[in-house]
Amino acid sequence: MAGNVWERVADFYGEDYYAHSPDENPSGLETGEYVILRGGSWTRPAGYLRTAVRYRYLKGNRSSGQGFRCAETG
């Protein structure tokens, strides 16, 4: 999950979101100027290659180091 490409997740970035979010399974913001990327990519130094790394990125920008994960729920 870490190191190939940044994983773009469904929620948007909010600087103080986690200060006011639910304790369990926070759903994130539904809109915003920035999307959230997680996990680092081959384009970054080794210290970024962790699933806990969270990075804000302008929602209209694209890069070869960015992707997404498909998952089935239910």
C-alpha positions as CSV (number, residue, x, y, z in Angstrom):
1,M,0.0,0.0,0.0
2,A,3.0,2.3,0.5
3,G,5.5,3.4,-2.1
4,N,4.1,2.7,-5.5
5,V,1.9,5.8,-6.0
6,W,0.1,8.2,-3.6
7,E,-3.3,6.8,-3.0
8,R,-6.1,9.4,-3.6
9,V,-8.8,8.8,-1.0
10,A,-12.5,9.9,-1.2
11,D,-12.5,12.7,1.4
12,F,-11.2,16.2,1.1
13,Y,-8.6,17.9,3.2
14,G,-9.6,20.1,6.2
15,E,-6.8,21.5,8.3
16,D,-8.6,21.0,11.6
17,Y,-10.9,18.2,10.6
18,Y,-9.4,15.6,13.0
19,A,-9.8,18.0,16.0
20,H,-13.6,17.9,15.5
21,S,-14.2,14.5,13.8
22,P,-15.9,11.4,15.3
23,D,-13.6,9.1,17.3
24,E,-14.4,6.1,15.2
25,N,-14.5,5.8,11.4
26,P,-14.4,9.6,10.5
27,S,-15.9,10.0,7.0
28,G,-14.0,13.1,6.0
29,L,-15.1,16.3,4.3
30,E,-17.4,15.9,1.3
31,T,-16.0,19.0,-0.6
32,G,-13.0,21.2,-0.6
33,E,-10.1,22.7,-2.5
34,Y,-7.7,19.9,-1.7
35,V,-8.0,16.1,-1.9
36,I,-6.1,13.8,0.4
37,L,-3.3,11.5,-0.8
38,R,-1.9,8.7,1.4
39,G,1.1,6.4,1.4
40,G,3.8,8.2,-0.5
41,S,5.1,7.3,-4.0
42,W,8.2,6.4,-5.9
43,T,8.6,10.2,-6.5
44,R,9.3,11.0,-2.8
45,P,12.1,10.3,-0.3
46,A,11.8,7.0,1.8
47,G,10.4,8.8,4.9
48,Y,7.1,9.4,3.0
49,L,6.6,5.7,2.3
50,R,4.2,5.0,5.1
51,T,0.5,4.4,5.1
52,A,0.1,6.9,7.9
53,V,1.5,9.8,5.7
54,R,-1.3,12.2,4.7
55,Y,-0.7,14.9,2.1
56,R,-3.0,17.6,0.7
57,Y,-3.1,18.1,-3.1
58,L,-5.1,20.5,-5.2
59,K,-8.0,18.6,-6.6
60,G,-7.4,19.5,-10.2
61,N,-3.8,18.6,-10.3
62,R,-2.5,15.3,-11.8
63,S,0.8,13.4,-11.4
64,S,2.4,10.1,-12.4
65,G,2.9,9.4,-8.7
66,Q,-0.8,9.5,-7.9
67,G,-3.4,6.8,-8.2
68,F,-6.4,5.2,-6.4
69,R,-7.4,1.9,-5.0
70,C,-10.5,-0.1,-6.1
71,A,-12.2,-2.0,-3.3
72,E,-15.5,-3.8,-2.9
73,T,-17.6,-3.1,0.2
74,G,-20.3,-5.2,1.7
